[in-house]
Amino acid sequence: MPAGTTAQEADQPALSLEQKTTLRCAAAFAMVADGQKRGNPEALAYPALDERGKEFFVRSSARLMDQTGLDRAAIASIMQREAQDLWDNDQVDQIMPSCLLLLSASGI
């Protein structure tokens, strides 16, 4: 098991680049939507994500559960790690342009 990998992470199937990107974007949307709700000026610079971001989050989670066989708790755990990584590395603004394109392409 690679350094820094937990037993829970090791039990999870490897995710494709598309799946990882979807999870990171869903996490970023949740973070921005929360910031928008709190009136954060940086978050408010993005389109409103409360409804569309939540829908993306829900649909993406369901699709990933179907694709991977992971349960809701496992998907939530992965998404939480992604959100923490985005926060720790101050990457939300960096990935939001491509995530917004993904959201637009999703038709949500």
Biopython code that builds the backbone (N, CA, C, O; Angstrom):
import numpy as np
from Bio.PDB.StructureBuilder import StructureBuilder

atoms = [
    (1, "MET", "N", (0.857, -1.168, 0.000)),
    (1, "MET", "CA", (0.000, 0.000, 0.000)),
    (1, "MET", "C", (0.906, 1.234, 0.000)),
    (1, "MET", "O", (1.806, 1.340, 0.833)),
    (2, "PRO", "N", (0.669, 2.186, -0.948)),
    (2, "PRO", "CA", (1.515, 3.384, -1.002)),
    (2, "PRO", "C", (1.426, 4.195, 0.284)),
    (2, "PRO", "O", (0.416, 4.162, 0.987)),
    (3, "ALA", "N", (2.500, 4.922, 0.578)),
    (3, "ALA", "CA", (2.517, 5.767, 1.772)),
    (3, "ALA", "C", (1.363, 6.750, 1.713)),
    (3, "ALA", "O", (1.077, 7.316, 0.658)),
    (4, "GLY", "N", (0.702, 6.955, 2.837)),
    (4, "GLY", "CA", (-0.407, 7.883, 2.905)),
    (4, "GLY", "C", (-1.736, 7.299, 2.473)),
    (4, "GLY", "O", (-2.750, 7.997, 2.496)),
    (5, "THR", "N", (-1.756, 6.027, 2.077)),
    (5, "THR", "CA", (-2.991, 5.378, 1.655)),
    (5, "THR", "C", (-3.583, 4.630, 2.831)),
    (5, "THR", "O", (-2.889, 3.872, 3.508)),
    (6, "THR", "N", (-4.869, 4.843, 3.075)),
    (6, "THR", "CA", (-5.529, 4.130, 4.157)),
    (6, "THR", "C", (-6.028, 2.788, 3.651)),
    (6, "THR", "O", (-6.108, 2.563, 2.444)),
    (7, "ALA", "N", (-6.365, 1.894, 4.578)),
    (7, "ALA", "CA", (-6.900, 0.591, 4.193)),
    (7, "ALA", "C", (-8.194, 0.754, 3.419)),
    (7, "ALA", "O", (-8.449, 0.014, 2.469)),
    (8, "GLN", "N", (-9.020, 1.727, 3.821)),
    (8, "GLN", "CA", (-10.282, 1.974, 3.122)),
    (8, "GLN", "C", (-10.014, 2.391, 1.675)),
    (8, "GLN", "O", (-10.702, 1.925, 0.766)),
    (9, "GLU", "N", (-9.037, 3.252, 1.449)),
    (9, "GLU", "CA", (-8.702, 3.679, 0.099)),
    (9, "GLU", "C", (-8.171, 2.515, -0.727)),
    (9, "GLU", "O", (-8.480, 2.406, -1.914)),
    (10, "ALA", "N", (-7.389, 1.661, -0.123)),
    (10, "ALA", "CA", (-6.814, 0.528, -0.827)),
    (10, "ALA", "C", (-7.886, -0.462, -1.275)),
    (10, "ALA", "O", (-7.704, -1.153, -2.277)),
    (11, "ASP", "N", (-9.012, -0.541, -0.540)),
    (11, "ASP", "CA", (-10.095, -1.450, -0.888)),
    (11, "ASP", "C", (-10.962, -0.934, -2.029)),
    (11, "ASP", "O", (-11.773, -1.682, -2.574)),
    (12, "GLN", "N", (-10.804, 0.321, -2.395)),
    (12, "GLN", "CA", (-11.652, 0.917, -3.409)),
    (12, "GLN", "C", (-11.066, 0.677, -4.791)),
    (12, "GLN", "O", (-9.847, 0.650, -4.962)),
    (13, "PRO", "N", (-11.954, 0.500, -5.789)),
    (13, "PRO", "CA", (-11.458, 0.285, -7.144)),
    (13, "PRO", "C", (-10.762, 1.537, -7.666)),
    (13, "PRO", "O", (-11.060, 2.655, -7.245)),
    (14, "ALA", "N", (-9.832, 1.325, -8.587)),
    (14, "ALA", "CA", (-9.163, 2.463, -9.211)),
    (14, "ALA", "C", (-10.188, 3.216, -10.046)),
    (14, "ALA", "O", (-10.972, 2.615, -10.781)),
    (15, "LEU", "N", (-10.172, 4.519, -9.927)),
    (15, "LEU", "CA", (-11.106, 5.335, -10.688)),
    (15, "LEU", "C", (-10.432, 5.838, -11.957)),
    (15, "LEU", "O", (-9.230, 6.105, -11.972)),
    (16, "SER", "N", (-11.223, 5.964, -13.023)),
    (16, "SER", "CA", (-10.707, 6.510, -14.271)),
    (16, "SER", "C", (-10.477, 8.010, -14.104)),
    (16, "SER", "O", (-10.951, 8.612, -13.141)),
    (17, "LEU", "N", (-9.762, 8.597, -15.031)),
    (17, "LEU", "CA", (-9.528, 10.030, -15.001)),
    (17, "LEU", "C", (-10.856, 10.779, -15.058)),
    (17, "LEU", "O", (-11.031, 11.778, -14.360)),
    (18, "GLU", "N", (-11.788, 10.311, -15.876)),
    (18, "GLU", "CA", (-13.106, 10.942, -15.977)),
    (18, "GLU", "C", (-13.847, 10.877, -14.635)),
    (18, "GLU", "O", (-14.461, 11.858, -14.213)),
    (19, "GLN", "N", (-13.788, 9.727, -13.974)),
    (19, "GLN", "CA", (-14.454, 9.574, -12.678)),
    (19, "GLN", "C", (-13.822, 10.480, -11.622)),
    (19, "GLN", "O", (-14.529, 11.117, -10.841)),
    (20, "LYS", "N", (-12.490, 10.535, -11.601)),
    (20, "LYS", "CA", (-11.797, 11.400, -10.641)),
    (20, "LYS", "C", (-12.139, 12.863, -10.889)),
    (20, "LYS", "O", (-12.381, 13.620, -9.948)),
    (21, "THR", "N", (-12.158, 13.255, -12.149)),
    (21, "THR", "CA", (-12.488, 14.640, -12.502)),
    (21, "THR", "C", (-13.908, 14.973, -12.068)),
    (21, "THR", "O", (-14.160, 16.045, -11.517)),
    (22, "THR", "N", (-14.823, 14.067, -12.314)),
    (22, "THR", "CA", (-16.215, 14.269, -11.927)),
    (22, "THR", "C", (-16.328, 14.454, -10.414)),
    (22, "THR", "O", (-17.052, 15.333, -9.948)),
    (23, "LEU", "N", (-15.618, 13.634, -9.653)),
    (23, "LEU", "CA", (-15.644, 13.755, -8.196)),
    (23, "LEU", "C", (-15.062, 15.079, -7.733)),
    (23, "LEU", "O", (-15.620, 15.735, -6.854)),
    (24, "ARG", "N", (-13.944, 15.471, -8.321)),
    (24, "ARG", "CA", (-13.316, 16.742, -7.927)),
    (24, "ARG", "C", (-14.227, 17.928, -8.256)),
    (24, "ARG", "O", (-14.335, 18.875, -7.477)),
    (25, "CYS", "N", (-14.874, 17.862, -9.409)),
    (25, "CYS", "CA", (-15.773, 18.959, -9.785)),
    (25, "CYS", "C", (-16.999, 18.982, -8.881)),
    (25, "CYS", "O", (-17.442, 20.056, -8.471)),
    (26, "ALA", "N", (-17.548, 17.828, -8.567)),
    (26, "ALA", "CA", (-18.696, 17.795, -7.658)),
    (26, "ALA", "C", (-18.311, 18.385, -6.304)),
    (26, "ALA", "O", (-19.088, 19.126, -5.701)),
    (27, "ALA", "N", (-17.114, 18.056, -5.831)),
    (27, "ALA", "CA", (-16.632, 18.607, -4.560)),
    (27, "ALA", "C", (-16.445, 20.121, -4.677)),
    (27, "ALA", "O", (-16.822, 20.868, -3.773)),
    (28, "ALA", "N", (-15.870, 20.565, -5.780)),
    (28, "ALA", "CA", (-15.662, 22.009, -5.984)),
    (28, "ALA", "C", (-17.000, 22.742, -6.039)),
    (28, "ALA", "O", (-17.134, 23.824, -5.469)),
    (29, "PHE", "N", (-17.989, 22.165, -6.718)),
    (29, "PHE", "CA", (-19.308, 22.801, -6.793)),
    (29, "PHE", "C", (-19.922, 22.924, -5.406)),
    (29, "PHE", "O", (-20.516, 23.949, -5.072)),
    (30, "ALA", "N", (-19.779, 21.888, -4.607)),
    (30, "ALA", "CA", (-20.324, 21.936, -3.240)),
    (30, "ALA", "C", (-19.638, 23.023, -2.425)),
    (30, "ALA", "O", (-20.291, 23.740, -1.666)),
    (31, "MET", "N", (-18.328, 23.145, -2.582)),
    (31, "MET", "CA", (-17.582, 24.159, -1.839)),
    (31, "MET", "C", (-17.988, 25.566, -2.277)),
    (31, "MET", "O", (-18.190, 26.446, -1.440)),
    (32, "VAL", "N", (-18.107, 25.777, -3.585)),
    (32, "VAL", "CA", (-18.478, 27.094, -4.090)),
    (32, "VAL", "C", (-19.914, 27.418, -3.696)),
    (32, "VAL", "O", (-20.204, 28.544, -3.292)),
    (33, "ALA", "N", (-20.813, 26.446, -3.810)),
    (33, "ALA", "CA", (-22.213, 26.672, -3.425)),
    (33, "ALA", "C", (-22.305, 27.063, -1.949)),
    (33, "ALA", "O", (-23.085, 27.943, -1.585)),
    (34, "ASP", "N", (-21.519, 26.417, -1.113)),
    (34, "ASP", "CA", (-21.500, 26.771, 0.306)),
    (34, "ASP", "C", (-20.985, 28.193, 0.492)),
    (34, "ASP", "O", (-21.538, 28.967, 1.274)),
    (35, "GLY", "N", (-19.926, 28.528, -0.229)),
    (35, "GLY", "CA", (-19.388, 29.885, -0.162)),
    (35, "GLY", "C", (-20.399, 30.915, -0.639)),
    (35, "GLY", "O", (-20.503, 31.999, -0.064)),
    (36, "GLN", "N", (-21.138, 30.585, -1.680)),
    (36, "GLN", "CA", (-22.170, 31.495, -2.184)),
    (36, "GLN", "C", (-23.260, 31.702, -1.141)),
    (36, "GLN", "O", (-23.737, 32.818, -0.938)),
    (37, "LYS", "N", (-23.643, 30.625, -0.487)),
    (37, "LYS", "CA", (-24.667, 30.711, 0.552)),
    (37, "LYS", "C", (-24.204, 31.618, 1.696)),
    (37, "LYS", "O", (-25.008, 32.320, 2.310)),
    (38, "ARG", "N", (-22.901, 31.591, 1.970)),
    (38, "ARG", "CA", (-22.330, 32.390, 3.062)),
    (38, "ARG", "C", (-21.994, 33.823, 2.632)),
    (38, "ARG", "O", (-21.570, 34.638, 3.451)),
    (39, "GLY", "N", (-22.189, 34.124, 1.334)),
    (39, "GLY", "CA", (-21.916, 35.467, 0.832)),
    (39, "GLY", "C", (-20.455, 35.736, 0.519)),
    (39, "GLY", "O", (-20.046, 36.894, 0.426)),
    (40, "ASN", "N", (-19.654, 34.676, 0.354)),
    (40, "ASN", "CA", (-18.240, 34.834, 0.041)),
    (40, "ASN", "C", (-18.088, 35.484, -1.341)),
    (40, "ASN", "O", (-18.579, 34.943, -2.332)),
    (41, "PRO", "N", (-17.413, 36.636, -1.415)),
    (41, "PRO", "CA", (-17.283, 37.342, -2.699)),
    (41, "PRO", "C", (-16.611, 36.501, -3.790)),
    (41, "PRO", "O", (-17.014, 36.566, -4.952)),
    (42, "GLU", "N", (-15.604, 35.723, -3.434)),
    (42, "GLU", "CA", (-14.932, 34.883, -4.438)),
    (42, "GLU", "C", (-15.896, 33.841, -4.996)),
    (42, "GLU", "O", (-15.907, 33.594, -6.202)),
    (43, "ALA", "N", (-16.696, 33.234, -4.140)),
    (43, "ALA", "CA", (-17.660, 32.233, -4.581)),
    (43, "ALA", "C", (-18.774, 32.868, -5.405)),
    (43, "ALA", "O", (-19.267, 32.272, -6.364)),
    (44, "LEU", "N", (-19.162, 34.071, -5.027)),
    (44, "LEU", "CA", (-20.239, 34.766, -5.741)),
    (44, "LEU", "C", (-19.825, 35.194, -7.146)),
    (44, "LEU", "O", (-20.676, 35.557, -7.958)),
    (45, "ALA", "N", (-18.533, 35.156, -7.440)),
    (45, "ALA", "CA", (-18.056, 35.489, -8.781)),
    (45, "ALA", "C", (-18.424, 34.406, -9.796)),
    (45, "ALA", "O", (-18.400, 34.651, -11.002)),
    (46, "TYR", "N", (-18.763, 33.213, -9.312)),
    (46, "TYR", "CA", (-19.155, 32.105, -10.185)),
    (46, "TYR", "C", (-20.663, 32.097, -10.367)),
    (46, "TYR", "O", (-21.391, 32.681, -9.564)),
    (47, "PRO", "N", (-21.139, 31.429, -11.431)),
    (47, "PRO", "CA", (-22.591, 31.284, -11.584)),
    (47, "PRO", "C", (-23.173, 30.578, -10.359)),
    (47, "PRO", "O", (-22.487, 29.798, -9.699)),
    (48, "ALA", "N", (-24.437, 30.856, -10.063)),
    (48, "ALA", "CA", (-25.103, 30.216, -8.921)),
    (48, "ALA", "C", (-25.025, 28.702, -9.073)),
    (48, "ALA", "O", (-25.380, 28.157, -10.118)),
    (49, "LEU", "N", (-24.561, 28.028, -8.032)),
    (49, "LEU", "CA", (-24.362, 26.579, -8.105)),
    (49, "LEU", "C", (-25.223, 25.803, -7.128)),
    (49, "LEU", "O", (-25.099, 24.582, -7.037)),
    (50, "ASP", "N", (-26.094, 26.483, -6.395)),
    (50, "ASP", "CA", (-26.894, 25.774, -5.410)),
    (50, "ASP", "C", (-27.691, 24.638, -6.049)),
    (50, "ASP", "O", (-27.532, 23.481, -5.659)),
    (51, "GLU", "N", (-28.530, 24.945, -7.008)),
    (51, "GLU", "CA", (-29.375, 23.908, -7.606)),
    (51, "GLU", "C", (-28.616, 23.040, -8.603)),
    (51, "GLU", "O", (-28.642, 21.814, -8.498)),
    (52, "ARG", "N", (-27.938, 23.662, -9.571)),
    (52, "ARG", "CA", (-27.229, 22.884, -10.599)),
    (52, "ARG", "C", (-26.082, 22.084, -9.997)),
    (52, "ARG", "O", (-25.856, 20.935, -10.375)),
    (53, "GLY", "N", (-25.361, 22.687, -9.066)),
    (53, "GLY", "CA", (-24.250, 21.985, -8.422)),
    (53, "GLY", "C", (-24.718, 20.780, -7.630)),
    (53, "GLY", "O", (-24.093, 19.720, -7.666)),
    (54, "LYS", "N", (-25.840, 20.951, -6.902)),
    (54, "LYS", "CA", (-26.393, 19.817, -6.145)),
    (54, "LYS", "C", (-26.839, 18.709, -7.076)),
    (54, "LYS", "O", (-26.592, 17.533, -6.811)),
    (55, "GLU", "N", (-27.498, 19.079, -8.167)),
    (55, "GLU", "CA", (-27.969, 18.068, -9.122)),
    (55, "GLU", "C", (-26.794, 17.326, -9.745)),
    (55, "GLU", "O", (-26.841, 16.107, -9.907)),
    (56, "PHE", "N", (-25.742, 18.060, -10.095)),
    (56, "PHE", "CA", (-24.538, 17.429, -10.631)),
    (56, "PHE", "C", (-23.959, 16.457, -9.604)),
    (56, "PHE", "O", (-23.578, 15.335, -9.939)),
    (57, "PHE", "N", (-23.900, 16.900, -8.369)),
    (57, "PHE", "CA", (-23.377, 16.099, -7.261)),
    (57, "PHE", "C", (-24.174, 14.796, -7.131)),
    (57, "PHE", "O", (-23.595, 13.713, -7.044)),
    (58, "VAL", "N", (-25.502, 14.909, -7.119)),
    (58, "VAL", "CA", (-26.366, 13.739, -6.937)),
    (58, "VAL", "C", (-26.248, 12.773, -8.117)),
    (58, "VAL", "O", (-26.063, 11.571, -7.924)),
    (59, "ARG", "N", (-26.354, 13.296, -9.324)),
    (59, "ARG", "CA", (-26.283, 12.433, -10.514)),
    (59, "ARG", "C", (-24.911, 11.781, -10.642)),
    (59, "ARG", "O", (-24.805, 10.598, -10.963)),
    (60, "SER", "N", (-23.864, 12.560, -10.388)),
    (60, "SER", "CA", (-22.503, 12.011, -10.485)),
    (60, "SER", "C", (-22.281, 10.914, -9.455)),
    (60, "SER", "O", (-21.687, 9.880, -9.760)),
    (61, "SER", "N", (-22.754, 11.138, -8.241)),
    (61, "SER", "CA", (-22.607, 10.126, -7.186)),
    (61, "SER", "C", (-23.326, 8.841, -7.563)),
    (61, "SER", "O", (-22.784, 7.747, -7.407)),
    (62, "ALA", "N", (-24.543, 8.977, -8.058)),
    (62, "ALA", "CA", (-25.324, 7.784, -8.447)),
    (62, "ALA", "C", (-24.641, 7.043, -9.588)),
    (62, "ALA", "O", (-24.548, 5.816, -9.567)),
    (63, "ARG", "N", (-24.161, 7.789, -10.589)),
    (63, "ARG", "CA", (-23.484, 7.150, -11.726)),
    (63, "ARG", "C", (-22.216, 6.436, -11.263)),
    (63, "ARG", "O", (-21.933, 5.324, -11.709)),
    (64, "LEU", "N", (-21.449, 7.069, -10.367)),
    (64, "LEU", "CA", (-20.218, 6.440, -9.875)),
    (64, "LEU", "C", (-20.518, 5.189, -9.043)),
    (64, "LEU", "O", (-19.772, 4.212, -9.095)),
    (65, "MET", "N", (-21.605, 5.224, -8.280)),
    (65, "MET", "CA", (-21.981, 4.022, -7.526)),
    (65, "MET", "C", (-22.303, 2.885, -8.494)),
    (65, "MET", "O", (-21.902, 1.743, -8.271)),
    (66, "ASP", "N", (-23.025, 3.201, -9.564)),
    (66, "ASP", "CA", (-23.357, 2.180, -10.569)),
    (66, "ASP", "C", (-22.106, 1.656, -11.263)),
    (66, "ASP", "O", (-21.970, 0.450, -11.469)),
    (67, "GLN", "N", (-21.199, 2.550, -11.622)),
    (67, "GLN", "CA", (-19.996, 2.176, -12.367)),
    (67, "GLN", "C", (-18.990, 1.396, -11.534)),
    (67, "GLN", "O", (-18.318, 0.500, -12.043)),
    (68, "THR", "N", (-18.888, 1.736, -10.259)),
    (68, "THR", "CA", (-17.812, 1.178, -9.432)),
    (68, "THR", "C", (-18.276, 0.130, -8.424)),
    (68, "THR", "O", (-17.471, -0.662, -7.932)),
    (69, "GLY", "N", (-19.560, 0.126, -8.120)),
    (69, "GLY", "CA", (-20.054, -0.771, -7.078)),
    (69, "GLY", "C", (-19.834, -0.235, -5.670)),
    (69, "GLY", "O", (-20.152, -0.906, -4.688)),
    (70, "LEU", "N", (-19.295, 0.965, -5.574)),
    (70, "LEU", "CA", (-19.095, 1.583, -4.258)),
    (70, "LEU", "C", (-20.434, 2.036, -3.704)),
    (70, "LEU", "O", (-21.342, 2.384, -4.459)),
    (71, "ASP", "N", (-20.554, 2.029, -2.383)),
    (71, "ASP", "CA", (-21.792, 2.504, -1.772)),
    (71, "ASP", "C", (-21.714, 4.018, -1.540)),
    (71, "ASP", "O", (-20.683, 4.648, -1.777)),
    (72, "ARG", "N", (-22.815, 4.574, -1.077)),
    (72, "ARG", "CA", (-22.921, 6.014, -0.863)),
    (72, "ARG", "C", (-21.848, 6.523, 0.104)),
    (72, "ARG", "O", (-21.264, 7.585, -0.109)),
    (73, "ALA", "N", (-21.599, 5.761, 1.156)),
    (73, "ALA", "CA", (-20.609, 6.175, 2.157)),
    (73, "ALA", "C", (-19.207, 6.231, 1.547)),
    (73, "ALA", "O", (-18.432, 7.138, 1.851)),
    (74, "ALA", "N", (-18.886, 5.271, 0.695)),
    (74, "ALA", "CA", (-17.558, 5.250, 0.062)),
    (74, "ALA", "C", (-17.400, 6.432, -0.896)),
    (74, "ALA", "O", (-16.351, 7.075, -0.927)),
    (75, "ILE", "N", (-18.440, 6.713, -1.671)),
    (75, "ILE", "CA", (-18.390, 7.857, -2.590)),
    (75, "ILE", "C", (-18.256, 9.148, -1.782)),
    (75, "ILE", "O", (-17.467, 10.024, -2.136)),
    (76, "ALA", "N", (-19.019, 9.266, -0.710)),
    (76, "ALA", "CA", (-18.953, 10.468, 0.138)),
    (76, "ALA", "C", (-17.555, 10.627, 0.724)),
    (76, "ALA", "O", (-17.043, 11.743, 0.813)),
    (77, "SER", "N", (-16.940, 9.530, 1.121)),
    (77, "SER", "CA", (-15.593, 9.572, 1.688)),
    (77, "SER", "C", (-14.578, 10.058, 0.649)),
    (77, "SER", "O", (-13.719, 10.885, 0.953)),
    (78, "ILE", "N", (-14.683, 9.545, -0.562)),
    (78, "ILE", "CA", (-13.773, 9.972, -1.632)),
    (78, "ILE", "C", (-13.983, 11.448, -1.928)),
    (78, "ILE", "O", (-13.024, 12.203, -2.084)),
    (79, "MET", "N", (-15.250, 11.854, -2.005)),
    (79, "MET", "CA", (-15.548, 13.249, -2.313)),
    (79, "MET", "C", (-15.049, 14.168, -1.207)),
    (79, "MET", "O", (-14.572, 15.269, -1.480)),
    (80, "GLN", "N", (-15.156, 13.727, 0.022)),
    (80, "GLN", "CA", (-14.665, 14.528, 1.145)),
    (80, "GLN", "C", (-13.147, 14.701, 1.050)),
    (80, "GLN", "O", (-12.625, 15.786, 1.306)),
    (81, "ARG", "N", (-12.449, 13.637, 0.684)),
    (81, "ARG", "CA", (-10.993, 13.734, 0.505)),
    (81, "ARG", "C", (-10.653, 14.695, -0.632)),
    (81, "ARG", "O", (-9.711, 15.480, -0.528)),
    (82, "GLU", "N", (-11.425, 14.629, -1.713)),
    (82, "GLU", "CA", (-11.187, 15.537, -2.836)),
    (82, "GLU", "C", (-11.393, 16.986, -2.401)),
    (82, "GLU", "O", (-10.585, 17.857, -2.726)),
    (83, "ALA", "N", (-12.472, 17.241, -1.667)),
    (83, "ALA", "CA", (-12.751, 18.596, -1.190)),
    (83, "ALA", "C", (-11.627, 19.084, -0.279)),
    (83, "ALA", "O", (-11.201, 20.235, -0.375)),
    (84, "GLN", "N", (-11.151, 18.213, 0.599)),
    (84, "GLN", "CA", (-10.062, 18.603, 1.499)),
    (84, "GLN", "C", (-8.797, 18.910, 0.716)),
    (84, "GLN", "O", (-8.082, 19.862, 1.029)),
    (85, "ASP", "N", (-8.521, 18.105, -0.298)),
    (85, "ASP", "CA", (-7.344, 18.333, -1.131)),
    (85, "ASP", "C", (-7.459, 19.668, -1.876)),
    (85, "ASP", "O", (-6.494, 20.428, -1.954)),
    (86, "LEU", "N", (-8.647, 19.944, -2.419)),
    (86, "LEU", "CA", (-8.862, 21.223, -3.103)),
    (86, "LEU", "C", (-8.641, 22.389, -2.150)),
    (86, "LEU", "O", (-8.021, 23.391, -2.507)),
    (87, "TRP", "N", (-9.155, 22.246, -0.939)),
    (87, "TRP", "CA", (-9.015, 23.308, 0.070)),
    (87, "TRP", "C", (-7.552, 23.474, 0.485)),
    (87, "TRP", "O", (-7.012, 24.580, 0.491)),
    (88, "ASP", "N", (-6.926, 22.342, 0.832)),
    (88, "ASP", "CA", (-5.541, 22.386, 1.323)),
    (88, "ASP", "C", (-4.577, 22.980, 0.294)),
    (88, "ASP", "O", (-3.619, 23.665, 0.651)),
    (89, "ASN", "N", (-4.840, 22.712, -0.973)),
    (89, "ASN", "CA", (-3.943, 23.161, -2.036)),
    (89, "ASN", "C", (-4.458, 24.389, -2.782)),
    (89, "ASN", "O", (-3.906, 24.777, -3.812)),
    (90, "ASP", "N", (-5.516, 24.992, -2.255)),
    (90, "ASP", "CA", (-6.084, 26.204, -2.824)),
    (90, "ASP", "C", (-6.271, 26.077, -4.339)),
    (90, "ASP", "O", (-5.796, 26.915, -5.106)),
    (91, "GLN", "N", (-6.976, 25.005, -4.762)),
    (91, "GLN", "CA", (-7.112, 24.710, -6.183)),
    (91, "GLN", "C", (-8.512, 24.931, -6.742)),
    (91, "GLN", "O", (-8.731, 24.701, -7.932)),
    (92, "VAL", "N", (-9.455, 25.365, -5.932)),
    (92, "VAL", "CA", (-10.825, 25.510, -6.432)),
    (92, "VAL", "C", (-10.865, 26.460, -7.623)),
    (92, "VAL", "O", (-11.432, 26.123, -8.663)),
    (93, "ASP", "N", (-10.277, 27.629, -7.486)),
    (93, "ASP", "CA", (-10.296, 28.594, -8.594)),
    (93, "ASP", "C", (-9.579, 28.062, -9.825)),
    (93, "ASP", "O", (-9.930, 28.408, -10.953)),
    (94, "GLN", "N", (-8.593, 27.235, -9.613)),
    (94, "GLN", "CA", (-7.826, 26.670, -10.720)),
    (94, "GLN", "C", (-8.674, 25.689, -11.542)),
    (94, "GLN", "O", (-8.569, 25.662, -12.768)),
    (95, "ILE", "N", (-9.509, 24.890, -10.879)),
    (95, "ILE", "CA", (-10.259, 23.869, -11.618)),
    (95, "ILE", "C", (-11.664, 24.306, -12.022)),
    (95, "ILE", "O", (-12.291, 23.654, -12.857)),
    (96, "MET", "N", (-12.170, 25.393, -11.447)),
    (96, "MET", "CA", (-13.550, 25.785, -11.735)),
    (96, "MET", "C", (-13.834, 26.046, -13.215)),
    (96, "MET", "O", (-14.908, 25.658, -13.676)),
    (97, "PRO", "N", (-12.954, 26.672, -13.987)),
    (97, "PRO", "CA", (-13.293, 26.864, -15.408)),
    (97, "PRO", "C", (-13.588, 25.547, -16.130)),
    (97, "PRO", "O", (-14.574, 25.453, -16.862)),
    (98, "SER", "N", (-12.753, 24.542, -15.933)),
    (98, "SER", "CA", (-13.006, 23.267, -16.603)),
    (98, "SER", "C", (-14.209, 22.557, -15.995)),
    (98, "SER", "O", (-14.935, 21.862, -16.706)),
    (99, "CYS", "N", (-14.434, 22.720, -14.687)),
    (99, "CYS", "CA", (-15.603, 22.106, -14.054)),
    (99, "CYS", "C", (-16.890, 22.747, -14.566)),
    (99, "CYS", "O", (-17.887, 22.055, -14.773)),
    (100, "LEU", "N", (-16.876, 24.048, -14.770)),
    (100, "LEU", "CA", (-18.064, 24.709, -15.308)),
    (100, "LEU", "C", (-18.361, 24.235, -16.729)),
    (100, "LEU", "O", (-19.522, 24.122, -17.122)),
    (101, "LEU", "N", (-17.302, 23.959, -17.499)),
    (101, "LEU", "CA", (-17.508, 23.372, -18.827)),
    (101, "LEU", "C", (-18.130, 21.977, -18.708)),
    (101, "LEU", "O", (-19.033, 21.625, -19.468)),
    (102, "LEU", "N", (-17.647, 21.201, -17.764)),
    (102, "LEU", "CA", (-18.202, 19.863, -17.529)),
    (102, "LEU", "C", (-19.662, 19.963, -17.119)),
    (102, "LEU", "O", (-20.490, 19.178, -17.582)),
    (103, "LEU", "N", (-19.988, 20.916, -16.258)),
    (103, "LEU", "CA", (-21.371, 21.122, -15.829)),
    (103, "LEU", "C", (-22.244, 21.492, -17.020)),
    (103, "LEU", "O", (-23.344, 20.963, -17.178)),
    (104, "SER", "N", (-21.766, 22.378, -17.834)),
    (104, "SER", "CA", (-22.519, 22.795, -19.026)),
    (104, "SER", "C", (-22.731, 21.611, -19.970)),
    (104, "SER", "O", (-23.826, 21.420, -20.498)),
    (105, "ALA", "N", (-21.681, 20.821, -20.179)),
    (105, "ALA", "CA", (-21.780, 19.661, -21.063)),
    (105, "ALA", "C", (-22.715, 18.589, -20.516)),
    (105, "ALA", "O", (-23.255, 17.787, -21.278)),
    (106, "SER", "N", (-22.909, 18.572, -19.194)),
    (106, "SER", "CA", (-23.769, 17.552, -18.585)),
    (106, "SER", "C", (-25.245, 17.799, -18.877)),
    (106, "SER", "O", (-26.070, 16.897, -18.729)),
    (107, "GLY", "N", (-25.576, 19.018, -19.293)),
    (107, "GLY", "CA", (-26.962, 19.349, -19.577)),
    (107, "GLY", "C", (-27.791, 19.665, -18.347)),
    (107, "GLY", "O", (-29.007, 19.829, -18.438)),
    (108, "ILE", "N", (-27.142, 19.751, -17.203)),
    (108, "ILE", "CA", (-27.852, 20.052, -15.944)),
    (108, "ILE", "C", (-28.024, 21.550, -15.851)),
    (108, "ILE", "O", (-28.593, 22.047, -14.879)),
]
sb = StructureBuilder()
sb.init_structure("model")
sb.init_model(0)
sb.init_chain("A")
sb.init_seg("    ")
for serial, (resi, resn, name, xyz) in enumerate(atoms, 1):
    if name == "N":
        sb.init_residue(resn, " ", resi, " ")
    sb.init_atom(name, np.array(xyz, "f"), 0.0, 1.0, " ", f" {name:<3s}", serial, name[0])
structure = sb.get_structure()
